[in-house]
């Protein structure tokens, strides 16, 4: 006879562990060691290459535009303001689609042919994401420059240093310590936003997951692997950025290489 007692409920942690074990048993994870695993590896390499190019171009754009805004040049200030506000307030996937479908009409023929030679979809994604993230990096650069007292720039010019020398020797070494952490965060965002390039057929990580899901019906396994890879890459970048920022601060403090200038 039944005693009438209900079975004791499992603790919440045990239920979670049971769910994870059930998922590991139900899904065929061995498929990731075959051709799908090679596709994911290929997607990872494409993602890293795309991220590197975007970060390089976005940093160059942000450095030029951010410095121009900090200098408050009357000729370039309206153009820089319009670029930053327009790029930051339009979705990145819309910009990717715009450059993919409109590059023929917007770019000169030589640049369009260059994009086609390196891979038109890849090149369009690089241009679009570099323009988008360059606007954010420009504001980071401007904020870093604003953290340095303006009097040091005026004093360096009064001492006979040129514009480039003043920025290179006096202002930027102090601003980089402030701007580096936000730039690292922007690098992490670049890695994540490369997944949007799937919309125009760039064979990065998310594209390869979709390919595996459509043709092999193993979307859950592929998506889990892709998620772990994205998290690992982003955490690695964040950790390296934190380490680099700490090393730069220690170096500047130890060697006292930052000059202190006044306008007096």
N, C-alpha and C positions, 0 to 999 in steps of 0.2 A: 504493500500500500504506500501511496505517496504521503509524505509527511506534511505536505501543504506549504513547505518553505520554498521561496524563490531562490534560484541560483544566485550567488553573490556576483555583483557587477565587477568587471575587470577595472582596475585603475586606468585613468586616462592615458598615462604613459604606456601602459601595456597595450591598450587599444591602438595607439598610434604605431607602436612597434609591430603589432600584428598586421596592420594595414600595409606597412612598408614591406614586410616579408611576403605578404600576399601578392603585392605588385611585382616583387622580384621573381616570384614563381610563375605568375601568369604570363608575363611578357618574355619574348625571346630576345634576350640581350646578346646572344652569340652572333646575331646578324650584323652587329656593328663591327665585327672583326673581318668581315668580307668586303665585298665591293662597296656597300653603304659606308663602311668605315673609311675607305679611301676617298669617297665623295666628301665626307665630312672633313677629312684632313685637307683636301683640296680647297674646300670652302673656307677653312680656317686660314690657310695661306693667302687666299684672295682677300679675306677680311683684314688681315694684318697689313698686306700691301696697300689696300685701299685706305686704311686708317693712317698709314705712314705718310702717304702722299697728301691726304686731306690735312693732316696736322701741319705738315711743312708749309703748304700754301696758305692755310688759314693763319699760321703764325706770322708769315711774311705780310699778309694783308693786314692783320691786326696790328703789327708793329708800326707799319707805315701810317695807317689811318689813325690809330690811337695817338701816335706822336704828333701827327698833324693837328688833331683836335686839342691836344695839350698845349701846342704852340699858339693856338687861337689865331691862326692866319685867316684874315677876312676873305681871302679868295677861296680857300678850301673848306672852311668851316661849314657852309651850307651843304656842300656836296657830301662831306663826311657824315653830317647829321642825317641827311636823307638816306644814304646807304645803310647806316646802322639801324635806323628805325624801320626801314622797309625790309631789310633782311631778317631782323629779329622778330618781326610781327607777321611773317608769312610762314606757313608750315614747310618744313624741309622737304617733305615728299612732293609738295607742289612745285618747289624750286627744281627738284630732280626731274620731274615730268616736263617742266618748262624748258630746261636746257636740253633734254632729250629730244623733244619735238621741235624746238625753235632754234637750235644751234645753227642750222643751215641758213637761217635768215638773219641771225644776230651776229655771228662771228664772221671775220674775214675768211676768205677761201683757204688761205694758207693754214690758219688755225684749225679750221674745220677738217682739212685733210690730215693735219697732225693728230687730231682726236681720233679720226678713223684709223690711222696707222697703229696707234697704241691700243685700240679697242674702243669703239665709239661709246658703247654702254658704260664701260669703265671710266673713260674720260669725262663723259657727261656727269657721272656721279661725283667724280673728284671735283669738278668745277662747281657744281651745285652745293655740295657740302662744305667746300672751302669758303665759298661766299657766305654761306649761312653761319658757320662757326667763326669766320673771320670777324664778323660784326661783334660777337660776344668777346672775342679775344681783344679787339680794339678797345672795348670799354674796360677790360681788365688791365691793359697796358696803360690806359689813361689814368685809372685809379692808382696804379703803382707809381706813376710819375707824380701824381698829385700828392702822394704821401711824402715826397721829398720837398722840403721848404723851397719855395720859389726863389728866395734870396740867394741860394747856392748857385742857381743857374745864372742869375743876374751878376753875381760876383765873379763867376768863372768867365763870363763874357767881358766884364770890366778888366779882368786880368790879362786879356788878350787871347783867350781860347776861342776857336771857331765854334760854330753851331754843332758840327759833328763831334769835335773834340770834347765839348762840354757835355754832350749826351753820353758819349762813350766812356769818358774818364770820371765824370762826376755824378751824373744823374742815374744812368742805367744800373751801375753796380749797386746802388742803394735801392732802386725800384724793383730789381729782380727778386729780392728776398720777399717782398710783399706780393708780387704778381705771380710767383711760381705756384703756390697752392691752387689758386683759381684756374691757372692754365692746366695743371694736372687734372683737375675736375673736368675741364673742357675736353681733354684728351680721352677721358673715360666716356664722356658723352659722344664723342666722335665714333668710338668703337661701337657703341650701342646703336647709333644712328646709321651706321653702314648697313644695317639690316633693311633699311628703307630702299636701298639700291636694288633689292629684289623686284621692285615694281617695274624696272626697265630691263630686267634679265641679267643682272650681274650675278655671277655664280658664287656668291659669298655663302656664309654659313646658313642663313635662313632660307636661301634659295635651295640649297642642297637638302635641307630638312623637308621642304615642300616636295622636292623631286622624289625623295624616298617614300614619302607618304602617298604620293599619287601612283607610283609605279610598283612599289613593293608592299604597300599597306602596312608599313611599320612606322607610322607617324609618332606614336607615343615614345618608342625607344629612341628614335632620332631626335625628337624634341627634347627629351630628357638629357641626351648627350650634348646637344647644342646649348641648352641652358647652362649646364655645368661648365662648358667651355667659355661661354660669355662671362660668367661669374668669375672664373679663374683668371681670365685675361684682365678684366677690369680691376680685380683685387690686386693683381700683380702690378699694374700700372700705378694704382693708388699707393701701394706700399713703396715702390721705387721712388715715386714723387715725394712721399713723406721723408724717406731716407735722404734724398738729394737735398731737400729743403733744410733738413737738420745739418747736413754736412756743410752747406753753403753758409749757414748762420754761424757755425763753429769756426769755419775758415776766416770769415770776415772779422769775427770777434778776436780770434787768436792773433791774426796778423795786423789788425787795425788798419786795413787798406782803405777804409772809407774816409776821404778827406772831409774836414769840416770847414766850410767856407761861409763867410758872412758878407753881406753887402756893405758893411761899414768900412 
